[in-house]
Amino acid sequence: MKVKLVASDLDGTIIDKNNNISAKNFDAIKKIHKKKIDFAICTGKAYSVSKKICDKFTATYGIFGNGTQIINLKTGQELLRRTLEKKDLLFIVTFAKRYNYHIHLYTETEIISEKLEYMDLRNYKLRNQNSTDGLKFKIIPDILEFIEKTDIEVFSAVISSSESNLTYFKSLLNINSNIETTFINKRGKYRDKIINKDYEYLNIAPNNINKNEALNFLSKHLNISKENMLAIGDNINDLEMVKNTGIGVAVNSAYDDLKKVAKYVTKTSVSDGAFAEAIDKFI
C-alpha cells in the first residue's frame, strides 16, 4: 500500500508531555517531504496559534479545531470553516450552567472562560510553548451574558467537571442534532499531569466535525483514497481517523480505546520519536 498522505496529531504524538520534539521526528518529516507525500497536521487548536509549529514542520495541510478549519498551508487558502451557530452555543452554555459545569470557548485567537480551571488552565500553563504559542486568554464575569451580547465566532466549546457524570450530560446534549460531542477522560493513568488534576471533559463542535470527517474532505479534495493515508495519534479525538485510514497508528502512551482500533502501536515513546518509528516502518 502506497502512502500518499500522512496525518498526525500534535500534542502527545509529535510533541511530548514536556513540550519537547524529538530530532528523530524532524528527520521523519524530511523523509515524508523527500518522498513527495503530503503531510497534514491534525490538532484541536486553532490555526492562528498553531501556525508557527506548522511552519516548523513544513506541513502541507492543516486540520485545526478538530476539523472546524482546514487550510492549505502551501497557499494559505482556507478550504473549510465551521463555527457553532449562536443558538446552539446558547443551548450548550445555558444547559452547562444549569448543572454548574465549567465552560470555556475556543475562538480563532482566544480561549474565553470565567475562570482558568481545567483544559483552559492547562493551555495557559503551556502558553508560548510549541503548539500553544501565541494563544490569548480572555477572562469574563459571565460567559452566557457575553455570548448573548456579542456575535463572536466560536469554533468549539468545552465543558469540564471533576465529577464522573459527563457521559450522562453528553446524552442530554444529543437532543441537539446541530452539534457533535466527544467525551474525554483525564483520570487515573490519563490524569492531567500539567495541572496535576483528574477530570473529564466534553469537546463540542458543529455536527459532522471531527478529524476523520476532515480527512474525508481532504480525500475528495486531493483525490486520495483513505486507504492511502497514514494517521497517527494518542487521544480519543484521534480514534475515528486512526480507525478509518489505511494505516492507523497509536503511540504507545495512547488511550487504550485508540490502541484497540489501531493497526500498529509504536514501541518507542513520544519523547523518543514514536512518530518517526511509524514513518520509518511504513514509508
C-alpha positions in Angstrom: 0.0 0.0 0.0 1.5 3.3 -1.1 1.1 6.2 1.5 0.1 9.5 -0.2 -0.8 11.5 2.9 0.4 11.4 6.5 -2.0 12.9 9.0 -0.7 13.4 12.6 -1.9 14.8 15.8 0.4 17.2 17.6 0.3 17.1 21.4 1.1 13.7 22.8 2.0 12.4 19.3 4.8 14.5 17.8 5.2 16.8 20.8 5.7 15.1 24.2 4.2 15.9 27.5 7.0 18.3 28.3 6.5 20.1 25.0 9.7 18.7 23.5 10.1 17.4 20.0 12.5 14.6 19.2 15.1 15.3 16.5 14.0 12.0 15.0 10.6 13.4 14.3 12.1 16.3 12.3 14.1 13.8 10.3 10.9 11.7 9.7 9.1 14.8 8.4 12.0 15.5 6.0 11.6 11.9 4.8 7.9 12.5 4.1 8.7 15.5 2.0 11.5 13.9 0.2 9.1 11.2 -1.0 6.7 13.9 -2.1 4.0 12.7 0.4 1.5 15.3 1.7 1.8 16.0 5.4 -1.3 17.2 7.4 -1.2 18.4 10.9 -4.4 17.4 12.8 -4.9 19.4 16.1 -7.7 20.6 18.4 -6.1 24.0 18.4 -6.9 26.9 16.1 -4.7 27.8 13.1 -3.7 31.2 14.5 -2.0 29.5 17.5 -0.6 26.5 15.5 0.9 28.4 12.6 4.5 28.6 13.9 4.6 24.8 14.7 3.1 24.0 11.3 5.8 26.2 9.6 8.5 24.5 11.7 7.2 21.1 10.4 6.7 22.5 6.9 3.3 20.8 6.9 1.3 21.0 3.6 -2.2 20.9 5.1 -3.6 21.8 8.5 -6.7 20.4 10.2 -7.5 22.7 13.1 -10.1 22.8 15.9 -10.5 19.0 15.4 -11.8 19.8 11.9 -13.6 23.1 12.2 -11.0 24.7 9.9 -8.9 23.2 7.1 -6.2 25.2 5.5 -3.8 24.6 2.5 -0.6 25.6 4.3 1.3 26.0 1.0 -1.0 28.7 -0.3 -2.8 29.9 2.9 -6.2 29.1 1.3 -8.9 28.2 3.8 -10.6 25.1 2.4 -13.2 24.7 5.1 -14.5 26.7 8.1 -17.3 25.7 10.5 -18.3 27.5 13.7 -21.1 27.0 16.2 -24.3 28.8 15.5 -25.2 31.3 18.2 -28.5 29.5 19.1 -26.5 26.2 19.6 -23.9 28.0 21.6 -26.6 29.5 23.8 -28.1 26.0 24.2 -24.8 24.5 25.3 -23.8 27.2 27.7 -27.3 27.6 29.3 -27.5 23.8 29.8 -24.0 23.6 31.2 -24.6 26.4 33.7 -27.7 24.7 34.9 -25.5 21.8 36.0 -22.8 24.2 37.3 -20.2 22.8 34.9 -17.0 24.7 33.9 -17.1 26.1 30.3 -14.5 27.6 28.0 -14.7 28.6 24.4 -12.2 28.4 21.5 -12.3 31.3 19.0 -9.8 31.8 16.2 -7.3 33.5 18.6 -8.6 33.1 22.1 -9.7 30.9 24.9 -12.7 32.5 26.7 -13.5 31.5 30.2 -14.9 32.7 33.5 -12.0 31.1 35.3 -9.0 29.1 34.3 -9.5 25.7 35.8 -9.2 22.6 33.5 -8.1 22.4 29.9 -8.1 26.2 29.7 -5.7 26.2 32.7 -3.6 23.6 31.1 -3.3 25.7 27.9 -2.5 28.7 30.0 0.4 26.9 31.7 1.7 25.7 28.3 1.4 29.2 26.6 4.3 30.3 24.5 5.4 26.7 24.0 5.4 24.8 20.7 1.7 24.2 19.6 0.3 26.7 22.2 2.4 29.6 21.1 0.5 32.9 20.9 -2.8 31.7 22.4 -4.6 34.6 24.2 -6.9 34.2 27.2 -10.0 36.3 27.9 -11.5 36.0 31.4 -15.1 37.3 31.7 -17.6 37.5 34.5 -20.5 35.8 32.8 -19.9 33.7 29.7 -23.7 33.4 28.9 -24.2 37.1 29.0 -21.1 37.6 26.8 -22.5 35.2 24.2 -25.9 36.9 24.3 -24.3 40.4 23.7 -21.7 39.5 21.1 -21.6 37.8 17.7 -18.1 36.3 18.2 -17.3 33.2 16.1 -16.7 30.2 18.3 -15.2 27.0 16.8 -15.8 24.8 19.8 -17.0 24.7 23.4 -15.5 22.6 26.2 -17.4 21.5 29.3 -15.4 20.1 32.1 -16.0 18.5 35.5 -14.1 16.8 38.3 -17.1 14.6 38.9 -17.9 11.4 37.0 -21.1 12.4 35.3 -20.4 14.0 31.9 -21.3 10.8 30.0 -24.9 11.3 31.2 -24.7 15.0 30.3 -23.4 14.1 26.8 -26.6 12.0 26.3 -28.7 15.0 27.2 -26.9 17.2 24.7 -27.6 14.7 22.0 -31.1 16.1 21.6 -29.4 18.9 19.6 -28.6 17.4 16.2 -26.6 20.5 15.2 -23.7 19.6 17.5 -21.1 16.8 17.8 -19.8 15.9 21.3 -16.7 13.9 22.2 -16.1 12.7 25.7 -12.5 12.5 27.0 -11.4 11.1 30.3 -8.4 12.6 32.1 -8.5 10.4 35.2 -6.2 7.7 36.6 -3.4 6.9 34.1 -4.8 9.6 31.9 -4.5 12.2 34.7 -3.6 15.7 33.5 0.0 16.0 34.8 0.4 19.6 33.7 -2.2 20.8 36.2 -2.0 17.7 38.4 -5.7 17.0 38.3 -8.2 14.3 37.5 -11.2 15.4 35.4 -13.2 14.7 32.3 -14.5 17.0 29.6 -16.7 17.2 26.5 -15.5 18.9 23.4 -18.4 20.3 21.4 -18.2 21.3 17.8 -20.7 21.7 14.9 -22.3 18.4 13.7 -20.2 16.1 11.5 -17.0 17.9 12.6 -14.1 15.7 13.7 -10.6 14.7 12.4 -12.0 11.8 10.5 -14.5 13.9 8.6 -11.7 16.4 7.9 -9.7 13.6 6.3 -12.8 12.6 4.3 -12.8 16.2 3.0 -9.1 16.0 2.1 -9.6 12.6 0.4 -12.1 14.2 -2.0 -10.1 17.5 -2.4 -6.9 15.7 -3.2 -8.4 12.6 -4.9 -6.6 10.4 -2.4 -8.2 7.2 -1.1 -8.4 6.9 2.7 -6.6 3.6 2.2 -3.6 5.6 1.0 -3.4 7.6 4.2 -1.4 7.0 7.4 -2.9 8.6 10.5 -1.3 8.7 13.9 -2.5 9.9 17.3 -2.8 9.4 21.0 -6.2 10.7 22.2 -9.9 9.8 21.8 -10.4 12.6 19.3 -8.0 10.7 17.1 -9.9 7.4 17.2 -12.0 7.7 14.1 -9.3 8.9 11.9 -6.9 6.2 13.1 -9.6 3.6 12.7 -10.7 4.6 9.2 -7.4 5.1 7.4 -5.3 2.5 5.6 -2.6 2.6 8.2 -3.8 3.8 11.6 -1.1 4.2 14.3 -1.4 4.8 18.0 1.7 5.9 20.0 2.5 3.7 22.9 1.1 6.1 25.5 -2.2 6.4 23.7 -5.7 5.8 25.2 -6.5 2.1 25.3 -9.6 2.6 23.2 -7.4 4.1 20.5 -4.8 1.2 20.7 -7.7 -1.3 20.1 -8.6 0.2 16.7 -5.0 1.0 15.5 -3.3 -1.3 13.1 0.0 -0.6 14.8 1.1 0.7 18.2 4.6 2.2 18.5 7.2 0.6 20.7 9.0 3.8 21.4 7.7 6.7 23.5 6.7 10.1 22.1 9.8 11.7 23.5 12.0 9.1 21.9 10.4 9.6 18.4 7.3 7.4 18.2 6.1 9.4 15.2 9.5 8.7 13.5 9.1 5.0 14.2 5.8 4.9 12.4 7.2 6.8 9.4 10.2 4.6 9.2 8.1 1.4 9.4 5.5 2.3 6.7 7.1 4.9 4.4 
